[in-house]
Amino acid sequence: MRMSRSTLLALLALSAAPQIHAAACTANANVQTSAKSDADNRAAGGKGGHVGLHMKNAALPLPPSGAQSQIDKSVFENWAAFKQSFDKWSKDTTKPHVNCGTSGGPKDIVDAGLVGVTQGWKCTKAGDNGLCETWQKFTPVKVCFWYYNAPGSGGTAGKWLLNTAYPSLNADCS
C-alpha cells in the first residue's frame, strides 16, 4: 500500500508531537504536599479538610460541602496513622497505582494489610458540631486514597491533591 506524501507528513507530525504521559498520583509533588498534614491539605485547596474528616481526632471546621459530619464515616486513628499508610503505598512498587492525567478524581483502592492498616473506626453518633462522640472499632479490608484536580479558582487551580482517604470494610470503598 502506498501512502500519499500528505498522509506521510501528517503521520510524521503526529509522531513528533509532544506526548502527555500521566504519572502515578502518589508520585505527584502536589499530592505528596497535600498529604503531609491537615493544614497542608487545606492550604493546597483540599475541600475544607475532607481528608481530616476521616481522622478520629478531626479538627474544626469540618468540610462545608453538604454540611459534612463524621456520622457514618470511617476514619483513621489520627493523621500519623493515615500518613504511615499513605507513605507505605507511595513507596510500593509491587502493585499498580492509579495515574493522574489532566483532571478528574481517580482513586487507589489498596489492601489494608499491604499498607499496615489493621484498625479503623466508624462514627455512630456525632454532636451538633459534626464531630464524632461514639465510635465503633472495625478491621478494615481496604484503604482508599482519592485524588482530585479541578481547573479554575473554585477548584484546585489545575493542581492534583489528595482529596480524601479512609479505611473501609468494603472491597470497592463504598
Phi, psi and chi 1 to 4 in degrees:
 res  aa     phi    psi   chi1   chi2   chi3   chi4
   1 MET       -  129.5  175.7  174.8  128.0      -
   2 ARG   -93.5  142.3  -73.8 -168.6   59.2  146.9
   3 MET  -106.4  137.5 -143.2  179.8  -73.8      -
   4 SER   -69.6  158.6   72.4      -      -      -
   5 ARG   -61.4  -40.9 -177.0  170.7 -176.1 -139.7
   6 SER   -66.6  -37.5   59.6      -      -      -
   7 THR   -66.1  -42.8  -57.3      -      -      -
   8 LEU   -62.0  -44.6 -179.5   59.8      -      -
   9 LEU   -63.8  -39.5  -71.6  173.4      -      -
  10 ALA   -63.8  -42.3      -      -      -      -
  11 LEU   -65.1  -40.1  -73.9  172.9      -      -
  12 LEU   -63.7  -40.8  -74.7  172.2      -      -
  13 ALA   -64.2  -42.2      -      -      -      -
  14 LEU   -64.6  -39.9  -77.5  174.2      -      -
  15 SER   -71.6  -23.9   66.3      -      -      -
  16 ALA   -88.5  -13.5      -      -      -      -
  17 ALA   -65.7  145.9      -      -      -      -
  18 PRO   -62.8  138.9   16.2  -21.9      -      -
  19 GLN   -99.3  137.5  -59.6  -65.5  -47.4      -
  20 ILE   -97.9  117.5  -62.4  172.7      -      -
  21 HIS  -110.4  130.8  -64.3  -73.4      -      -
  22 ALA   -78.3  147.0      -      -      -      -
  23 ALA  -117.5  160.8      -      -      -      -
  24 ALA   -55.7  133.2      -      -      -      -
  25 CYS   -57.1  -38.1  -69.7      -      -      -
  26 THR   -66.1  -17.8   53.3      -      -      -
  27 ALA   -90.7   -8.2      -      -      -      -
  28 ASN   -71.9  129.4 -177.4  -69.1      -      -
  29 ALA   -59.9  -39.9      -      -      -      -
  30 ASN   -68.0  -36.9  -70.9  -36.8      -      -
  31 VAL   -63.3  -46.1  168.3      -      -      -
  32 GLN   -58.7  -44.6  -73.1  -73.0  -34.3      -
  33 THR   -63.4  -41.9  -63.1      -      -      -
  34 SER   -71.2  -11.1   70.8      -      -      -
  35 ALA   -96.9   -2.8      -      -      -      -
  36 LYS   -68.0  -42.8  -74.5 -178.0 -178.5  176.6
  37 SER  -161.3  167.9   69.6      -      -      -
  38 ASP   -60.9  -42.0 -173.4   46.8      -      -
  39 ALA   -63.0  -42.3      -      -      -      -
  40 ASP   -65.7  -37.6  -73.3  -37.7      -      -
  41 ASN   -65.0  -44.9 -172.7  -93.8      -      -
  42 ARG   -64.5  -41.9  -70.9  170.4 -169.2 -105.3
  43 ALA   -65.2  -29.9      -      -      -      -
  44 ALA   -78.2   -7.0      -      -      -      -
  45 GLY   108.1   10.3      -      -      -      -
  46 GLY   -55.8  144.5      -      -      -      -
  47 LYS   -65.8   70.5  -63.0 -150.6  178.9 -111.7
  48 GLY    62.0   31.2      -      -      -      -
  49 GLY    90.6   32.4      -      -      -      -
  50 HIS   -65.3  -33.0 -160.7   99.1      -      -
  51 VAL   -66.8  -45.3  179.2      -      -      -
  52 GLY   -61.4  -25.4      -      -      -      -
  53 LEU   -58.9  -29.2  174.2   72.5      -      -
  54 HIS   -96.3   32.1  -67.0  -80.5      -      -
  55 MET  -118.9  139.6  -55.7  -62.4  155.5      -
  56 LYS   -61.3  -31.0 -161.0  171.1  177.0 -166.0
  57 ASN  -104.7   48.7   61.6  -19.1      -      -
  58 ALA   -56.2  148.7      -      -      -      -
  59 ALA  -104.7  146.3      -      -      -      -
  60 LEU   -83.0  150.7  -69.1  173.3      -      -
  61 PRO   -80.6  147.5   31.5  -34.6      -      -
  62 LEU   -75.6  164.8  -66.8  175.5      -      -
  63 PRO   -56.1  133.4  -21.7   30.5      -      -
  64 PRO   -75.3  -21.5   26.2  -32.1      -      -
  65 SER   -61.9  117.5   57.3      -      -      -
  66 GLY    69.2   25.0      -      -      -      -
  67 ALA    48.4   57.6      -      -      -      -
  68 GLN   -56.2  144.9  -66.9  -77.6  -42.9      -
  69 SER  -139.6  162.7  165.2      -      -      -
  70 GLN   -81.4   -7.5  -75.6 -171.3  -59.7      -
  71 ILE   -55.2  131.0 -168.6   74.9      -      -
  72 ASP    67.7    4.5  -66.6  -32.3      -      -
  73 LYS   -84.8  146.1  -59.8  -73.1 -169.6  -83.4
  74 SER   -97.1  143.0   60.7      -      -      -
  75 VAL  -139.4  161.1  -57.3      -      -      -
  76 PHE   -85.0  161.9  -66.4   95.8      -      -
  77 GLU   -57.6  -45.4  171.7   73.0   24.1      -
  78 ASN  -166.1 -179.7   51.8   37.5      -      -
  79 TRP   -63.9  -35.9 -160.5  -81.4      -      -
  80 ALA   -61.5  -41.0      -      -      -      -
  81 ALA   -65.9  -42.9      -      -      -      -
  82 PHE   -61.1  -49.6  148.5   72.2      -      -
  83 LYS   -60.6  -40.5 -175.1   74.0  168.7  111.0
  84 GLN   -60.0  -42.9 -177.6  178.5   10.7      -
  85 SER   -69.4  -41.0   69.5      -      -      -
  86 PHE   -65.0  -43.4 -178.4   77.1      -      -
  87 ASP   -63.4  -40.3  -72.1  -11.4      -      -
  88 LYS   -63.4  -43.8 -167.0  167.1 -173.0  173.1
  89 TRP   -64.7  -41.9  175.6 -120.8      -      -
  90 SER   -59.3  -33.8  -65.3      -      -      -
  91 LYS   -89.3  -10.6  -67.7  175.4 -179.5  131.8
  92 ASP   -66.6  132.4 -178.2  -88.8      -      -
  93 THR  -118.0    5.3   57.9      -      -      -
  94 THR   -92.4  -19.0   64.8      -      -      -
  95 LYS  -121.5  151.3  -55.2  -74.1 -175.4 -149.9
  96 PRO   -70.4  141.0   19.6  -24.9      -      -
  97 HIS  -108.3  145.3  -68.9 -132.0      -      -
  98 VAL   -67.6  144.5   70.3      -      -      -
  99 ASN   -95.5  147.0  -72.2  -26.5      -      -
 100 CYS  -101.2  120.4  -73.2      -      -      -
 101 GLY   -97.3 -115.8      -      -      -      -
 102 THR   -98.6  -36.0   55.4      -      -      -
 103 SER  -162.5  172.0   66.3      -      -      -
 104 GLY   121.3 -155.8      -      -      -      -
 105 GLY  -150.4   66.6      -      -      -      -
 106 PRO   -73.1  165.4   27.7  -33.4      -      -
 107 LYS  -141.8  148.6   63.5 -174.2  170.4 -163.0
 108 ASP  -101.1  129.6  -80.5  -42.8      -      -
 109 ILE  -113.8  114.6  -61.0  175.4      -      -
 110 VAL  -121.2  141.3 -177.9      -      -      -
 111 ASP   -59.7  128.3  -71.8  -24.6      -      -
 112 ALA   -57.1  -40.8      -      -      -      -
 113 GLY   -63.4  -32.4      -      -      -      -
 114 LEU   -62.9  -32.4 -178.8   68.6      -      -
 115 VAL  -108.1   14.8  -67.5      -      -      -
 116 GLY    75.0   20.7      -      -      -      -
 117 VAL   -95.2  111.6  176.8      -      -      -
 118 THR  -110.8   -9.7   59.2      -      -      -
 119 GLN  -147.4  150.2   57.3 -170.1    3.2      -
 120 GLY  -145.4  173.1      -      -      -      -
 121 TRP  -134.5  145.5  -73.5  -95.9      -      -
 122 LYS  -115.6  133.5  179.7 -179.4  176.2 -175.7
 123 CYS   -78.7  124.4  178.9      -      -      -
 124 THR  -107.2  -13.8   58.1      -      -      -
 125 LYS  -153.6  127.8 -179.0 -177.7  177.9 -153.9
 126 ALA  -118.6  151.8      -      -      -      -
 127 GLY   -82.0 -179.1      -      -      -      -
 128 ASP   -60.3  -26.4  -69.5  -19.5      -      -
 129 ASN   -84.2   -1.1   62.4    0.5      -      -
 130 GLY    90.6  -12.4      -      -      -      -
 131 LEU   -76.8  141.4  -67.6  177.1      -      -
 132 CYS   -69.2  141.8 -166.5      -      -      -
 133 GLU  -113.2  -24.2  -64.4  175.7  -13.3      -
 134 THR  -134.2  128.8  -52.1      -      -      -
 135 TRP  -117.1  148.1  -62.5   99.9      -      -
 136 GLN  -118.5  121.9  178.1 -177.5   -1.9      -
 137 LYS   -78.5  144.6 -170.1  174.8  179.4  178.7
 138 PHE  -147.8  164.5   68.5   91.7      -      -
 139 THR  -100.5  112.0  -57.9      -      -      -
 140 PRO   -69.1  151.7   -5.1   14.1      -      -
 141 VAL   -96.7  -42.4  174.4      -      -      -
 142 LYS  -131.1  161.9  -60.5  -71.7 -176.7  179.4
 143 VAL  -124.3  135.0  173.9      -      -      -
 144 CYS  -111.4  131.8  -48.1      -      -      -
 145 PHE  -122.4  114.1  -58.8  107.2      -      -
 146 TRP  -108.0  133.4  -67.8   60.4      -      -
 147 TYR  -112.0  159.9  -47.2   97.2      -      -
 148 TYR  -151.9  143.2 -176.7   69.3      -      -
 149 ASN  -150.0  124.3  177.7    9.1      -      -
 150 ALA  -135.8  127.3      -      -      -      -
 151 PRO   -69.1  163.7   22.9  -28.2      -      -
 152 GLY    91.5  169.0      -      -      -      -
 153 SER   -72.1  -24.6   59.4      -      -      -
 154 GLY   -80.1  -14.7      -      -      -      -
 155 GLY  -104.7 -134.5      -      -      -      -
 156 THR  -105.1   14.1   61.7      -      -      -
 157 ALA    55.7   36.7      -      -      -      -
 158 GLY    83.4    6.2      -      -      -      -
 159 LYS   -99.6  137.0  -64.1 -177.0  -61.2 -174.7
 160 TRP   -77.3  145.0  -79.5   97.5      -      -
 161 LEU  -149.8  167.5   58.0   84.7      -      -
 162 LEU   -79.6  115.2 -178.4   66.8      -      -
 163 ASN   -82.8  -43.0 -172.5   48.8      -      -
 164 THR  -162.7  164.5 -164.5      -      -      -
 165 ALA  -156.5  144.7      -      -      -      -
 166 TYR  -166.1  153.6   51.3   89.9      -      -
 167 PRO   -79.0  148.5   26.2  -29.4      -      -
 168 SER  -138.9  148.3  178.9      -      -      -
 169 LEU   -84.5  -11.0  -80.6  169.0      -      -
 170 ASN  -105.4  139.2  -56.2  -47.7      -      -
 171 ALA   -64.2  -23.4      -      -      -      -
 172 ASP  -105.3    9.2   64.7   -6.5      -      -
 173 CYS    63.1   23.6  -73.1      -      -      -
 174 SER   -78.2      -   59.9      -      -      -
